[in-house]
Amino acid sequence: MAEYSSCQSLTKILRRINLFHILQRQTDFANKLRHEFPANWHRQIVDAIKLGDPENAERVIRDHIERSLRLRNQTQNSRNNK
């Protein structure tokens, strides 16, 4: 709607506000991750890759992604229930 108003300053400020909220949500998510997962979690992925066993590396990466998605969904659901 702001773009249709032809007011460029309004469009710019609304984009900045939206970016702020996106970054804030990502920061909230990252902070929750810090408490839920081991501090060396990404190191575990690197170590699994370095071992040269593709099946194990894939398992470690998939576990990382699945746990991250579960936590993200839990975070979004709790936010929606507020």
Protein Blocks (a to p, Z undefined) as FASTA:
>chain_A
ZZmnopaklmmmmmmmmmmmmmmmmmmmmmmmmmmpcfklmmmmmmmmmnopaklmmmmm
mmmmmmmmmmmmmmmmmmmmZZ
